[in-house]
């Protein structure tokens, strides 16, 4: 290998290390690395794949250069062949692709959509992206004619090691940024939900903030119906193609019933494949692409208010980070439960105030009105002896009406205090 090419490898390795001193965005960094690797190595094809953080038997190729495959970044493939060998051994692997073909003449290790494009390649170099413990990804360099020299393998691996450090730094930066976003969102939510809240507005706020910070494709809240143990009703649900009507009732069965009964969350990377997953018929298509899904009970003490659901489409850029943020989503579920608890407490307090007002009125009737009615009866009865016969008869009728009114008021007070509905006067 010429000294010029060796120098270019060292310069490239140093160039991708410079961003480590600042904040690194992973997607931009990976695109820059693959472009620089293609330039310095003169490879016809470069791809950079990272182990799926949810499914460690798969690789996600986040950056691709050459052969017209640039638009395929993000494609997923099984961890197999020389990619698997390089990652598991933590050492570079050199392959003549003519020896790595299946019966159809296509490379078995590559994603299905790539295979027709790779037919003209002759030599490939698989470089593990190594951390202090093990490898977590692989860089692939491929040529259609040049053979890979031993010195170039070593220099390319140095470049891959620098790439690995850059990827780890970028991931750490992204995790820190997401963590700060979660904290800010939770703080904002707490401020909103601990004040005076409307139930529906509070639940919409929870779902909107959750989707924004976590990147969830689908999210919603289903509340229990205390008067109907067989159904619940959706207070808010976002991410579906169709708008969900207010208070849509759904059966309280399957995963929802299990979550409510056990009061334990359900988290799965194959949410749609879980036994007991029964979305409404109109939602089946929307949930058919879901990979990661979470279902949280909304509970405070012994009160169960409903469930919070969040789901991410399979292969979404937010799916893998969200898989490690279960506790952060739990905070949103807890905040929703607090808001619902406060709404219920406000309703109970309003009902209590109404009862107290009724008691106050009843006491006033008992202490003032009844006493005055009774006093009026006594005064009128005393006047009867001083009046003519005709006036006495008239006063007797008035006293009788007052006595009936007295009995009716007493009966109404008694029925209120006993909790029975008031009876109409005879």
MOSULFEN-V759347 format. One record per pair of residues at least 24 apart in sequence whose C-alpha atoms are under 6 Angstrom apart, sorted by sequence separation. I is the first residue (numbers start at 1). GAP is how many residues later the second one is. D is the distance in whole Angstrom. If there is no record, write none. Layout:
i=<I I>
gap=<GAP GAP>
d=<D D>
This chain:
i=<120 268 289 290 97 268 289 96 97 267 96 267 81 95 266 80 95 266 94 265 94 129 265 31 93 129 30 93 77 92 130 263 92 129 298 260 90 259 299 298 87 86 90 87 362 224 223 224 223 222 51 222 51 221 50 221 49 220 49 220 48 219 48 219 47 218 47 218 46 217 46 216 217 45 216 45 44 43 44 43 215 26 25 13 24 193 53>
gap=<24 24 24 24 25 25 25 26 26 26 27 27 28 28 28 29 29 29 30 30 31 31 31 32 32 32 33 33 34 34 34 34 35 35 35 37 38 38 38 39 41 42 45 48 51 81 82 82 83 84 85 85 86 86 87 87 88 88 89 89 90 90 91 91 92 92 93 93 94 94 95 95 95 96 96 97 98 99 99 100 103 144 145 146 146 146 267>
d=<6 6 5 5 5 6 6 6 6 6 5 4 5 6 6 6 5 5 6 6 5 6 4 6 6 6 6 5 5 6 6 6 5 5 6 6 6 6 6 5 5 5 6 5 6 6 6 5 4 5 6 5 5 6 4 5 5 6 5 5 6 5 5 4 6 6 5 5 5 6 5 6 5 6 5 5 6 6 5 5 6 5 6 5 5 6 6>
